[in-house]
Amino acid sequence: MALTEITNCDTYRIHRIKGDSKVRRHLEDLGFIPGERIKVISRVASGLIVNIKGSRVAVNYDAAAMILV
């Protein structure tokens, strides 16, 4: 399922990143790599706040839809 579909605050593991190579590279640079644990902290108007690798990162809804958990 896509990261945007998560409704609770459980921890998930990233399964795959969709999109073209530019999108995947950008997300990988932010720490979104397959196998990494991720937790949605909150939803804001522009996207999601997630905890990944011990840091909080904001990701917009379009990019979050590319992250499969």
N, C-alpha and C positions, 0 to 999 in steps of 0.2 A: 504494500500500500504506500501511497505517497505521503510525505511528511505533513502535507496540508490536511490529510484525513484523520490525523491523530486527535482524539478528543480528551484524553487524560494526560497526566504528567508522568507516566511511566517512562522508564529508560528503554530505548530500542537500539538495535544495531543496524547500521546502514548496510543495505544489501547491494544497491547499485545506484549509479548516477546516470540519468538520461541526459540527452541533449547533444549538441555538437561539441567538437573538441575544445572550442573556446569557452563554452559554458562549463564543461567538466573541469577544465584546467583552473578556471576562476574558483569554483567550489572546492577543488582540491587544495588550492592555495589558502583557503579559509579553514581547512582542516576537515572538510567533508570527504572522507575516503571510505571505501567499502571496508566493513569490519569494525569501524569506529563506533563507540557508544554515543548516543545522542538523546537529549531530553528536552522537550518543549517546556520552556519556563512560562511564557505568556504569549498571548495574541494581541497585536496592536493593529491599528488601521492599515498600516503599510505592509505588515507581514508578521513574522514570528520571531520571538527571542528564544534562542536555544542555548543549551549548555553543551559544549563539545570540547574535549581535551582540557577540561578545567577552566574554560573561558566562556563568557557569554557573547554570543554573536547574533546580530540581527540579519535576517534573510527575508527578502520580499516573497510574496506568494508565488510569483512566477518561478523563481529559483527553487523555492521549497517544493513545488510540484515535480521538479526534476529529481528530487532525492527520494529514493525508495527504501523503505525500512521493512 
